Amino acid sequence: MAGATYRSPILDAAPGAVEATGPDAGVAAHYGDPLREQRALAAGDAVVDLSHKGVLTVSGQDRLTWLTTLSSQVLTGIVPGDSSETLFLSVQGRVEAAPHVLDDGSSVWLIAEPGETALLKDWLESMRFALRVEVADRTADVAVVGATRVPEHLAVLSRQLTASPFPGAQPDPATALPLVWDDPWPGVTNGGWGYAIHDDHPGRERSWHEVLVPRPLLVDALTGPAADGLGLAGSWAAEALRIEAWRPRALVDADERTVPHELDWLRTAVHLQKGCYKGQETVARVHNLGHPPRRLTFLDLDGSEHTVPPAGSEVLAGDRVVGRVTAAQMHHEAGPIALAVLKRSVDPAAQLRVRSVHEASDGTEGSQDAPAEVGEQWAAAQTVVVPPEAGQTVQREKGFLRGPRG
């Protein structure tokens, strides 16, 4: 259902819908007024169609212990209704998938990026062995809706998906569990570690939820009578609020080289005291003895041109390319903002600029060569998210960075 060729029915049902490109292709980028939509979303008066995302379930008695052994997070302690986040890593500790996790008491629900759903399901199936678990792709019958405040009618619809007390039984509306993932960002979860040490972390201002609803009811839920007074916001609005909160997203901010430390993902998706899992050696080594080779930073961009750079635009210190923009949007209050991944060696006080390129003569970071065709440029002021000194926590003075919980 959702995937490379997916097209949301909301694109045809909602007036003014303009389809997004890139990672959010298949759903609306906006409905004609992106900044108004963003203000409504921030106020809790609009929701976002995220039906291009994938939904997997893992059921069975061993589901929580099994997922704990395979991933970066401890999931054995979550109870029905709890939300979590975990990472599936390569042997080298690089991020391969970052699903959002919700348990309903009989199944774990994994909300995955559209590009990772099928691969994640296949890999999980290959790791079942003789354990009492079943993996299912529910994308065809379950859709995801994003919101800063969960409308009551969506919570009611979500309860229809909750496991019945016995086969063939209907859920009791009074007791059925709504399937709503509550984003733990930017809190430092048990066993986690926060590299961003700002006491006024901007993520504290962002509440984010992802509601699972029956896919056949999606159009009516978002455009029908029950949605009267509720606005629709496009993916641009959701991305602007995410960027403002410094919140990493796997399909956007991570590439084939990303380790969790670079994006401050130890905060919500990694338990540093858990046992062995694929990639754990790298996670421990970088955190305790080394430094992440790159670091996430937030950029305030010059807004005089009223434009934003495309993902992949170069970040320069002087004439040297020191990183890439991963995401950029126009914020309804702050103007153009972006997240970028920079080389660790970049001075946090350095003046930066961003330039879009159409075809680089040398695709390696640090190249002195000018690109074949340079586009627009933006002055950029950086706010450090992951500091250059992140990591190397062994024998470090206590309290230097935001320490672990649990």
FENMO-V529988 format. One line per field, one symbol per residue. phi: phi as a letter, one per 20 degrees, with the letter a starting at -180 (. if undefined). burial: # if it has 16 or more other ideal C-beta (glycine too) atoms within 10 Angstrom, else .. A space follows every 50 residues. Layout:
phi=???
burial=???
//
This chain:
phi=.frfdfcffffeedfnfdffdmfdgocffacobgffffffffendbccfd fffecdccdofegffffffecededfefdgnfdbbbcddfgenefdbcfe cbddocbeddecfgedffffffffgfdfldfebcdcedgfccddceaebe ffffffffffefgffbgneeffgfcfefecedfffdfefgnebdefdffd gfffeddbccdecfgfdffffdcegfegneedcefffffffffgemefcf fdeecfdfdggfdmfffcdcdfdeffbfnfffgffffecccffcbfcdde dfdfelccffgnffdcdmddfcrcfebbbeefdemfcbdbddfgfffgef fdbdcecebefbeefnfeffffbeefccfcdedfedfgegnlefmfgfnf cfffdn
burial=##...#.####.##..#.##..#########..#.#######..###### ##########..##.##########..#....#######...######## ####..###########..##..#........#.#.###..#######.# #.###.#######............###########.##.######.... ###..########.#..##.###..##..##################### ####...###############.#..####.##..##...##.####### #.#....##.#.#####...############...#########.#.... .######..#....#.....#.....##.#.#.#####.##.#....... ##.#..
//
